Amino acid sequence: MFFAHIRARNDKREMISTAEYIQLKAYARQDGLFFGILWIVTFACLVYSMQDPSLQLGFIIGAIATPFLAYYRLRHFRDKVLEGNISFRRAFAFIAFAMGYGSIIMAAATYIYFYFLDHGTFISVLQQSFSTPEVRESIKQAGVNIQEIEKQLQAMSQIRPIDFAFSVFSNGIISAFFMGAIIGFIGKRQTTTEQI
């Protein structure tokens, strides 16, 4: 009896049409551009915060704001485009696609920055900041081995720009999957027939 109920419920599910899938990806691309620009500005704040520490606030705000803005964009898509009805699967797909597209843009910007603009400046500034006596002392107090950090910074200086870009892209895809699941669950709303 229980399984008959589940089968009847699953038979009511509708697959989204090709037009709806194209619509989802189109809106996700637009929001992916938004996320890409947000992350580029956030990355710029990180890079230039080494010269102007007040920009660290921009980096922190950009990093913390991402999930809230993702929910806001999902809610906009749900309420304005889908008339207030979205399944978990479609919400998950929307967030994952949007953040995936944003990750592509961010990876391209990372590659451009490290290949054309940086020329080792980022790593050298990190190495200089870790060489100051105050930072070394605070690292020792935290129980971290200074030689290990120096070894990691030396290894980072050998990384090619394409490797940085690939790392940013893969981290973005992984976080898109998890954020899509969480935000999709929070943002789903179904008032009519359940859609996949």
N, C-alpha and C positions, 0 to 999 in steps of 0.2 A: 504494500500500500504506500509506504514511504517513497520507494523508488518510482512508483507511478506518478506521484506528485512532482518529483524532481524532473522526470522526463517531460511531463506536461508543461512545466514551467520553462524548461529549456527549448521546447518546441515553439514557444511564444517569442523567443528571441529573434531579432532581425539583424542580419548582417548590414553594415552600412554600405550604401551604394558607392559606386565608383566616383560619382560626382561629390558625395559627402567626403570621401577619402581625399579627393583632390582639394576640396575646400579646407579640410583640416590641415593638410600640408601647406597650402598657400598662406593661411593665417599663422601657422607655425613658422614659416620662413620669415614673415614680417616681424614676428616677435623674436625670432632668432637674430635678426639684424639688430633689434633693440638690445638684446642680451649681449651680443658681440660688442656693440658700442659701449655699453655699461662696463663690461669686463676690460675693454681696452683702456677706458678712463681709469678704472680701478688699478690696472697694471701700471699705468703711467704714474699714478699717485704713489704706488709702491717704489718704482724706480727712482723717482725724483724726491721721495721722502728721505733718501739718504743725504741729500743736499739741503732740503728744507723739511725738518721733522714735523711741521704742522700738516704736511700732506699725508701723514700716516692716518689722520682722521678720515680723509677721503677714501683711503684703502679700506679701512675698517667699515665705514658706512656702506661702501659698494659691496663688500663681502657679505655683510649681514643683511643688506636690503634684497639680495638676489632671491631668496625663497619667498619673501613677501611680495615682491614685484611679480614673481612667477604666478603666485596665487591670484594676484590682482588681474593679470592678463588672462588666466584661465577663467576667472569669473566673468570678465568682459566677453570672452569668446562664448561662454555658456549662456549668458543672459542676453547679449545683443545679437549673436549670430544664430545660436541654437534655441532661442526662445526659452531659456531657463532649464533645459533638460540635457544632461550629459551623463553617460555611464562612466564607471570607473575606467574601463578599458580605453574609451575615447579620451578621457581626461589624462590618463597616463600617457597615451600616444602623443597628445598635443604637447604636454610638457617635455617629454623625451625628445620629440622632434625639434621643438623650439630651442631647447638647450643644446641639442646636438648641432643644429645650424649655427648657434652662437659659438659653440666650441670650434667649429671650422673657421669662423671669422677670427676668433681669438688666436687660434694656432697660426693662421696666416700672418696676423699682426705680430705675434711673437717671433716668427721666423724673420720677418722684415726688420724688426727691431734689432735682433741679435746679429743678423747678417750685415745690415747696412749701417746701423746707427751706433751700436754698442762698442764694438772693437775691444772687448774685455773690460770695459769700465765698470759694469755691474759687479763682476766678481772681484775686481781690484778694490772697489769701495767696500765690499763685504769684508775682504781680507784686512783692509785698513781699520775698519770698525772693530774687528775682533782683536786687533793688535794693541788697542788702547788699554792702559792699565786698569781702568774702571771696569771695562767689559770683561777682561780676563779674570779680574777678582770676582765679579758676580757669577761668572761661569764656574769658577772653582767652588764658590759657595753653593752652587746648585748641584755640585757633585759630578759635573761633566768633565771629561778629559779634553783639555785644550788641544793636545796633539791630534786627537781624533777629529776634531772640528777642522783643524788646519789641513789634515789629510783629505777630508771631504771637500773642502774648498779648492784644494789643488786638483782633485779629480773633476770638480765642476768646471774648472778653467779649461779642461781638455775636451769638454762636451761641445759638439758641433751645433750650430743654430737649428738644423733640422731635427736634432735630438730633443732640444728644448721644445720645439714646436710639437713634435710627436708626443712628448710627455704632457704638454698642456692639453692636446686634443684627447688623449686617452683618459686623462683625469676628468676632463669635461664630460666625456661619454659615460664614464662610470658614475659620476655624480648626477648626470641627467637621469640615469636609470633609477637611482635611489630617490632623488627629489621628485621624479615623475610618479613613483609609487606613493610617496607620502602626500604630496600635494594633490595628486589625482584622487586619493581616498578622501581627503578633506573637501575637495571641490566638487565631487560628484553630486548630482541631484537628478533623481528620476521621478517624474510624475506621471509618465505615460508608459508605453510599451518599452521594455528593457531592450537596449541596443548594445551590440558588441562593439 
